Amino acid sequence: MTGLEGFIGMHRDRQGSRRHVTVVGAGIVGICSANYLLKQGFEVEIIDPTVPGSEDQCSYGNAGGICPGSCIPNSMPGVLWNVPRWLMDPEGPLYVRLAYLPHALPWLVRFLVASRKSRVAKISAAMRSLHRYTFDCYEPLMKEAGCEELLQKHGQLFVYESQDGPAKNAYGLCLRREQGVRVDILNADEIRQLEPALAPIFKSAVYLPEQGQCPNPGRLVAKLAENATRQGARFIRARVADFEMGAQGVVAVQLEGGERRPVEQAVLAAGAWSADLARKLGNRIPFETERGYHVMIRDADTNLRIQTISADRKFVASPMEEGLRIAGNVEFSGLKRPPNMVRADALLKQARPIFRHFREGEVKRWMGHRPGTPDSIPVIDRARRASNVIYAFGHGHQGLIAGSVTGKIVAEMAAGAPTMIDLAPFRADRF
Ligand SMILES: Cc1cc2nc3c(=O)[nH]c(=O)nc-3n(C[C@H](O)[C@H](O)[C@H](O)COP(=O)(O)OP(=O)(O)OC[C@H]3O[C@@H](n4cnc5c(N)ncnc54)[C@H](O)[C@@H]3O)c2cc1C
């Protein structure tokens, strides 16, 4: 890994004034980018209509997994045969609203194409290259922001209600091992010893001891935003509507309401809202919001310690500062339609039986927009028509994991320094 020391420094133009970067979007990706840009000595302006860490951001309500060993794409060989079964189940893990299908279809076709084995191996390697440094890149930021307790390293547990769960998932395990991820296979007794909170319905499990978790992803974004403010970042509560082009690229952003803000360099980190803005800069990127849900149960009293994924029921159970979070679901229904909380309730219903003790206290429901590319990896690149704009979006199901690393890469790119990983797999023109 390239050391921070190698590229830290004050970035000044010939007149000696500090160079300026405008970050569009203050979710985990934008906020980590801002923090690393500040470390580099840039002046930073962050534009977002929402409050960092608030419920409007996808970064608020995720399952909290910070997993260096995450290298399994969503589209895996055989997915084609599972999709119809999932679609026919009204409470299943995947849902496409019929009226939305024509819109989502081109994306879904690309998603299926990405499931070819040769492609999966390459995507898996790209995911691992980005995710393996997640702890290294979060730790200095969390230390500076005074929130080191927001990274816990308890591992991650995938549980199965049959003996042959891991065997059925052999290809996924093989990918993880190829990428150097430690994988432990557990039997029913070992599951009980490791995580006594679970009901004795699980017969096999895969434990990934090197994975981590954030017990409050919204607070993490808020703390890192506070830190950025302390280091001199300026927040503008507004939505970017357009870019003004000059001979050398973007010269200003136009805000909704008409204000114009000059730009030297910009970072586009607007999560699920990024693709429309990228189109204005010459890149047509296949992009969908993969809407996901959670229920937060305040006093569930399960005593769950390790983030646990029910492989059969398709949800993640995460112990959080504010209670137990059950997260999951992928719904294709666009950015504008209101949430369908029946899907959140379906998660709750699926989750009850997996715990020995489960008290249904106060329940809060949430929906968020995952910024999804069809091949499960983000776009980290420069805009086609504006080399002074850096793309950092499309992190799909892994934006919390990849946020810190992406932030560091963005700062390297802005400084014109070599990037810590090869960015070829993340190019905007790969589709
Ligand atoms: C149920 C669920 C579970 C998940 N679990 C995990 C997990 O365990 N681990 C993991 O790594 N990931 C997980 N994810 C995915 C992760 O949450 C996302 O990948 C990540 O939050 C994306 O971050 P972001 O900064 O790109 O987007 P966001 O957090 O959505 O932030 C984008 C920001 O851009 C702003 N914006 C939009 N348009 C404009 C504009 N025109 N001008 C200015 N600002 C704009 C928005 O207001 C928003 O604040 C999960 C997601 C869901 C839904």
PDBQT file of the ligand as one rigid body, heavy atoms in Angstrom, charges set to zero:
ROOT
HETATM    1  C1  LIG A 501     -29.952  -2.183   3.186  1.00  0.00    +0.000 C 
HETATM    2  C2  LIG A 501     -28.543  -1.828   2.822  1.00  0.00    +0.000 A 
HETATM    3  C3  LIG A 501     -27.486  -2.492   3.422  1.00  0.00    +0.000 A 
HETATM    4  C4  LIG A 501     -26.176  -2.182   3.083  1.00  0.00    +0.000 A 
HETATM    5  N1  LIG A 501     -25.134  -2.778   3.743  1.00  0.00    +0.000 NA
HETATM    6  C5  LIG A 501     -23.860  -2.427   3.451  1.00  0.00    +0.000 A 
HETATM    7  C6  LIG A 501     -22.784  -2.978   4.193  1.00  0.00    +0.000 A 
HETATM    8  O1  LIG A 501     -22.964  -3.745   5.140  1.00  0.00    +0.000 OA
HETATM    9  N2  LIG A 501     -21.517  -2.621   3.846  1.00  0.00    +0.000 N 
HETATM   10  C7  LIG A 501     -21.277  -1.754   2.805  1.00  0.00    +0.000 A 
HETATM   11  O2  LIG A 501     -20.109  -1.502   2.507  1.00  0.00    +0.000 OA
HETATM   12  N3  LIG A 501     -22.288  -1.187   2.113  1.00  0.00    +0.000 NA
HETATM   13  C8  LIG A 501     -23.563  -1.500   2.409  1.00  0.00    +0.000 A 
HETATM   14  N4  LIG A 501     -24.590  -0.911   1.733  1.00  0.00    +0.000 N 
HETATM   15  C9  LIG A 501     -24.275   0.001   0.631  1.00  0.00    +0.000 C 
HETATM   16  C10 LIG A 501     -23.794   1.376   1.108  1.00  0.00    +0.000 C 
HETATM   17  O3  LIG A 501     -24.676   1.885   2.084  1.00  0.00    +0.000 OA
HETATM   18  C11 LIG A 501     -23.696   2.318  -0.085  1.00  0.00    +0.000 C 
HETATM   19  O4  LIG A 501     -22.897   1.744  -1.088  1.00  0.00    +0.000 OA
HETATM   20  C12 LIG A 501     -23.078   3.648   0.317  1.00  0.00    +0.000 C 
HETATM   21  O5  LIG A 501     -23.782   4.220   1.385  1.00  0.00    +0.000 OA
HETATM   22  C13 LIG A 501     -23.027   4.623  -0.846  1.00  0.00    +0.000 C 
HETATM   23  O6  LIG A 501     -22.430   5.801  -0.385  1.00  0.00    +0.000 OA
HETATM   24  P1  LIG A 501     -22.434   7.104  -1.256  1.00  0.00    +0.000 P 
HETATM   25  O7  LIG A 501     -21.665   8.118  -0.512  1.00  0.00    +0.000 OA
HETATM   26  O8  LIG A 501     -22.003   6.759  -2.643  1.00  0.00    +0.000 OA
HETATM   27  O9  LIG A 501     -23.989   7.481  -1.381  1.00  0.00    +0.000 OA
HETATM   28  P2  LIG A 501     -24.984   8.214  -0.344  1.00  0.00    +0.000 P 
HETATM   29  O10 LIG A 501     -24.702   7.840   1.047  1.00  0.00    +0.000 OA
HETATM   30  O11 LIG A 501     -26.366   7.979  -0.830  1.00  0.00    +0.000 OA
HETATM   31  O12 LIG A 501     -24.603   9.738  -0.508  1.00  0.00    +0.000 OA
HETATM   32  C14 LIG A 501     -24.830  10.418  -1.713  1.00  0.00    +0.000 C 
HETATM   33  C15 LIG A 501     -25.047  11.873  -1.376  1.00  0.00    +0.000 C 
HETATM   34  O13 LIG A 501     -25.102  12.612  -2.594  1.00  0.00    +0.000 OA
HETATM   35  C16 LIG A 501     -26.056  13.646  -2.423  1.00  0.00    +0.000 C 
HETATM   36  N5  LIG A 501     -26.493  14.135  -3.710  1.00  0.00    +0.000 N 
HETATM   37  C17 LIG A 501     -27.299  13.510  -4.611  1.00  0.00    +0.000 A 
HETATM   38  N6  LIG A 501     -27.490  14.285  -5.692  1.00  0.00    +0.000 NA
HETATM   39  C18 LIG A 501     -26.795  15.430  -5.457  1.00  0.00    +0.000 A 
HETATM   40  C19 LIG A 501     -26.608  16.623  -6.208  1.00  0.00    +0.000 A 
HETATM   41  N7  LIG A 501     -27.169  16.778  -7.426  1.00  0.00    +0.000 N 
HETATM   42  N8  LIG A 501     -25.869  17.614  -5.670  1.00  0.00    +0.000 NA
HETATM   43  C20 LIG A 501     -25.273  17.456  -4.454  1.00  0.00    +0.000 A 
HETATM   44  N9  LIG A 501     -25.413  16.342  -3.705  1.00  0.00    +0.000 NA
HETATM   45  C21 LIG A 501     -26.157  15.343  -4.220  1.00  0.00    +0.000 A 
HETATM   46  C22 LIG A 501     -27.172  12.981  -1.635  1.00  0.00    +0.000 C 
HETATM   47  O14 LIG A 501     -27.991  13.953  -0.982  1.00  0.00    +0.000 OA
HETATM   48  C23 LIG A 501     -26.388  12.121  -0.662  1.00  0.00    +0.000 C 
HETATM   49  O15 LIG A 501     -26.150  12.796   0.549  1.00  0.00    +0.000 OA
HETATM   50  C24 LIG A 501     -25.921  -1.201   2.070  1.00  0.00    +0.000 A 
HETATM   51  C25 LIG A 501     -26.983  -0.518   1.486  1.00  0.00    +0.000 A 
HETATM   52  C26 LIG A 501     -28.285  -0.817   1.861  1.00  0.00    +0.000 A 
HETATM   53  C27 LIG A 501     -29.413  -0.060   1.236  1.00  0.00    +0.000 C 
ENDROOT
TORSDOF 0
